Amino acid sequence: MKYEWFIARRYLMSRQSGSFISLNTFFSIGGVVIGVAALIFVMSMMNGFESELRTRILGVTSHVTVFPRFEESLLNPEAAMADLEMIDGVLAAAPFIYYKAAVTSNTMGDGIVVRGVEPDLENAVTGLGDKIIVGDFDLTPNENGEGGIVVGKNLAASLDVVPGDPMWLFSLKGEKLKAGAQPKVKRFVVRAIFETGMYEYDAGMAYISIPDAASLFKINGVTGIHLKTADFFNADEIARQINLTHSDRFDAVDWKQMHRNLFSWMQLEKIGMFIALSLIIGVAAFNIISTLVMIVMEKRHEIGILKTMGSVPASISRIFMSIGLVVGILGCLLGWLLGYFLCWLQIRFEIVSLPPEIYFISSLPVEIRLLDFMLVGAAAVLLCFLATIYPARKAAGLSVVRVLRH
């Protein structure tokens, strides 16, 4: 054992006349523990919110969306789907028509986004059928020729409709905007109600069949094609590959680019929280500085004796740097344990609940990631090490003559 570490350990565990110093060291470690645990828990919480949001967005949209590059619509969607499904990593494809319309029930009206889909193909890509809470995902026309429509939970509540009720869609697509222009109107029957947990979708989106959408919006073909990939984190690579190999036909956009503003904001918020909560560790680092300065003042006679015995300033510096590193490493390890325990408590018992009528989840989501533990630990140890520089230099610069004279 090197003598620097031996002396540093004795200074940390001093009991002879430095009980206050030992207590102060305990509080220094406690500050690091609280800072690390707080950072771990908050970053895990942000991870949980991001994962929940991503899951719910991908529940109603695709990993990659493909549009025609030079045309308004894809006139031969079957051939385009066959080409796209040949790409490595693409699991399923589904055509869709996308446009805005006005909607009314027997009592209320609103403006919504309408998607024309094929239920089986759409369910294979987005899993929309799993979000149905009432009714069946069936869009086929009834005996009167009225097509089926599936609406979001909040939209159904605002229009006061349930499965079996009639609804009317109004479209001005293809109509000349002039006085007396008549929108195209089509009657539908509510077949099902879905819930994604995302208010934007549940309150402003409806699904009809592709033939009904093509007739209502006067579209030949389809607006685009939804793709499901084997790994949604790799969706940007597949979109890039489509844009490179089919640049004359398609324009592909992955889900991350489609919702870039939202996820960029969440990432920026996570970085901001990391910086803000790192100030807790910064306060603990200042406490370490005061602790080491007090040790230097109390142990100046011992430092003078060490120097007379031949210890060089670098060795004296290493003694106090070792003390700071011990505080940082112990605080980091204990903070990891405390942070993990808090995350486990929330995951296991859902102690912090959220009002589901306001948020799209009933409890605070938490997702533990090893990288966050590594980043927080590295930041804590680095701050604690930086806090040792001034006291260590002060101890190394003590004059032997002055110390022994007094």
N, C-alpha and C positions, 0 to 999 in steps of 0.2 A: 504494500500500500504506500503510495507516495505521501510524503509528509504534508504536502499542501492539503490533500484531501483529509488527512487525519486531523489537522488543526482546524480545518473548516467545519468538520463534524463536531468537534469539541465546542467551537464557538456557537454552533446552532443549538446544541444540547446543554449549554451552560446552565448550571444551577447554583454556582457558588455565590455570585453577587449579581448575576444578571437575569434573575427571574423575569423582570420586566421585558428584557430583550427577547427571551424565549417566548413570552406571551405575544410580543409584537411580531415575532416571526410567525407564530400561529395565525395571527390576524392577516399577515401578508399572504400566507398560503390560502387562507379562507377567501380573501378577495379574488385571487386567481381562480379558485374553485367556483365561486359564484359567477364570475364573468364567463368562464368556459361553459358551465352548465347552461347559463342563459342563452349564450350563442348557439349551443347545440340544439336546445329546445326550439328556439325561434326559427332557426334555419330548417329544422325538420318540419316545423309547422308550415313554413313557406313551401317546402317540397311537397307536403301533403295537399295544400291548396292547388299547386300547379298540376299535380297528378290528377286530382279530382276534376279540375277544369278541362284538362286534356282528354280525360276519359269521356266526359259528357259531350264535349265538342265532337269527338270522333264517333259518338253514338248517333249523330244525325248527319254527319258529313263524311267524306271519304279521305283516305290517306293521300291520294293524288286526284286532282280534277283536270280533265283534258278537254280543251276547247278547240274548235277549228281555228286555224291561224288566219286564213284569208276569207272565209265565208261566214255568213251569219249563223249557219247551222250545218250539222253533219247529215248529209243526205243518205248515206249508207252506213248507219251505225253498226250493223251486224259485221260488215267487213272491217270497220275500224276496231271493234271490240276483239275480233279474231287476231288482228295484228298486234294489239296491245297486250293481249293475254299470252302472246309468245315471248314477251320480254321476261327475262329471268328475274324472279322476285315478285311478279304480279300474280296474285291468287285468284282474283275475280274482277269482273267488270260489269257495270250497269249503266244503261243510257238514262238520260233525264232531260226534262224541259223545265226551264226556270224563267219565271216572269212574275210581275206584280199585278194584283187585281183588287177590286173592291168586292167585299163579301157582305151579305145580309142574311139574317134569319127572319123569323116571323116577328121579332121584337127589336133587334138591334142591327147595326152595320159597322163596318170597320175596313181598314186597308191592310192587306196581308201580302206575303210572298207565297206563291204557289209553285209546287214542284210536280211535274208529271213524271211518274216512275212506273216500272214494272215490279210489282210487289216481291216476287221471288228473287229476282236479280238484285233489287235494292236491299232486301234483307240479307243477302249473302255478302254484300259489300259493307253496309253500315250497321246491320243488326237492328234496324228500326222496329222490326216485329217484336223484339224483346222489350221495347219501350211502351207497347200497347197496354193500357191499364183497363180499358173497357172496350168491348166489341172485338171484331176480327179485322185483320189487315186484308180486306177484300174490296177491290175497286171496280169490279165488273158491273155493267149496267143491269138494272132490274128489268122486269117485263115491260115497264113503261119507257125504257130507254134512258132512265136517269142514272148517271154514273155515281159510283161511291166516292166519298171524300173522307179523309182522316185528318183530324185537327188536333192542335195542342190543347193541353188541359186548361191553361189560362184563357186561350181564345174561346174554347167551348163555354167556359164560365161567363165570359163577357158577352157572348152571343146568346147565352141561355139555351144551349142545345145539348141533346144526348143522342146516342145512336138510334137511328130511325127518324130523326127530325129532318126536314128539308132545309137546304141552304141554296143561295143563288150567288154565282160569281159573275162579275161584270168586267169586261176587258175592252179597252180602247186600242189595243194593238192592231195596227194596220188600218185604223180609221183616220180619216183626215180631220184634223182639229179645226173645226169651224162651227159656227152657230148652228144648233140643231143636230149636231152629230149624235148618233145613237150608239151606245156601247153594245157589244155583243153580250148576250145574257144566256147563261146555261144553269139549269136546275140540277142540284145534286142531293144525295141522301147521305147523312152522316152514318158511317159504318163503324168508326172506332175513334177513340181518344188516346193520344200518346202523351207521355211525360218524360222529358229528358232531364229536368232539373235546371235547365238554362232558360231564364225568362224570355230572352230574345227569341228563342225558337218556340217555346210553349205558348207564347202570346201572339205570335205573328207569322205562323207557317201552317200550311195545309198541303196535303198530298192528294193528287188525283191520278187517273190513269194517263198514259202517254197519248192514246188516241183522243181522249177528251181534252187534254192540254193542247194538242196540235190543232184541234178544231176551234177551241176557245181563243187561242192566241194567234191563229192563222200562221202556223209554222210548218214548213216542210222539213221532215227529219227531226233531229233532236238538238238541244242546245249544247250538250257535251256528254262526257262519259266519266263516271266515277270508277276509281280503281282501289282495290284493297291489296296491300302489299304484305309480304311475309313479316317484315319488321317495319313498323311505322316510324321508328327513329331513322330508318334509312330511306324514307320516302323522298327526301330531297335529292338523293343520288339517282333514284329511278326517274324523277321528274327531269333532272338534268340529262339523263340518257335519252329520254323521249325527245327532248328539245334538240338534242344533237343528231339523233338518227332519223327523226321524222320532222325536221324543221320546215319542210315544205308543206306539211299537212296540219300538224298539231302544235298547240301551245299548252304545256303542262305546268300546273301549279301545285306544289305540295301543301299540306295542311299547315306547316309552320309558316310558310310565306303568306298563306291565306289569312292567318291570324297573327301576323308578325307584330303588329302594334301591341296587342294584348300580352303576348308572351315576352316581348321586349320590356314592357312596363313591369311585369312581374319579376324579371331578372334584375332590372335596375333597382326595384324595391328591395330585393334580397341583398344586393350589394350594399345599399344604403343601411339596411338593418345590421349587416355585418360590421360596417364602419361605426355605426352609432353604439352598438353594444360592445365593440372593442374598447370603448372608452372606459368600461367597467374594469377591464384588464389593465388599461392605462393607469387608472387610479390605484390599482393594486401594485403596479410597477413603481409608482411614486412612493407607496408605502414601503416597498423593498429598498428604495434609495434611502429613506429615512432610517430604516432598520440597520442597514449596512453602515451608514454614517455614525450611528450611535455605537455600533460594534467597534468601528475604527477609533472613536474617541475613548471608549472604555479600555480597549486593548492596545493603546498606543505604547505602553511600556513593554508588553510582550512583543510588539512589532519591532521596537528598538532592540530588544534582546536578540530576536531572530536575525536582524541585520548585522549585529555585532558578531553573530556566529557564522556569518557568511552568506545569508540569504540575499539573493539579488532582487531588485524591484519586480522583475517578471514573476518570481515565485510568490511574492507578497500579493501581487495582483491576482494570481491564479487562486489564492486562498479565498478571496472575497468574491471572485467570479464563480467559484464553485458553490459558495453559499447561495448566490442568486439563482444559479442553474438548478440547485436542489429545490429551492422554493418554486421555481417555474415548472419543473418536471413533476413534482409532487402535486402541485395545484392542477396541472394539466390532467394527470391520471385520475385524481379524485373528481375533477370536473367532468371528465368523460363518464365516469361511473354515475355521478349524480344526474347528468344530462340524459344518459341512456335510461336510467331508472325513471325519470320523469316522463320520457317518451313512452316507455313500456306501460306505465300507469295509465296514460291517456289512451293508448292503443287497446289495452286490456279492459279498462273499466269505463272509458269515455267520460272522465270526470268533468271536463269542460264541454258543456252542451251548447248548441246554437239553435235559435228559433228557426225551424224549417220553413215557416211561411215567409221569412225574410231571406235566408240563405238557402242554397240548394242542397245542403247537407244538414244532418241533425246533430253532429258533434264535430269538435275541432279535429281536422285530419292531420295525421303525423306520418311522415315517411323518413326513415333513418337511412342515411347514405354515408358510407365509409369515407368518401372524399371530404365531406364536411368535417368529420372528426379530425382528419389529417390537417386540413387547412386551419381549423380553430386551434388545434394543438401547436402547430408550427408558429402561428401568430402569438400565442401565449408565451411559449418558450423564448421566442425572439425578443418580445417586449421585456421579459424578465432579464434576459441577458443584457440588453441595452441599458437596463436600469443599473447594472453592476459596474458600468464603465467608470462613472464619476467616483463612486466610493473606492473602487479598486485603485484608480490613479491617485486618489488622495492618500490612501494607505501606503502605496509604493513610494510616494514623494515625501513621506515623513522624514525629517532630519534626525539622524541618530543622536547627534550632539545635543540638539534641543530637547529631545525626548528624555535622554538620560540626565540632563541638567535639571529638569523639572520633575 
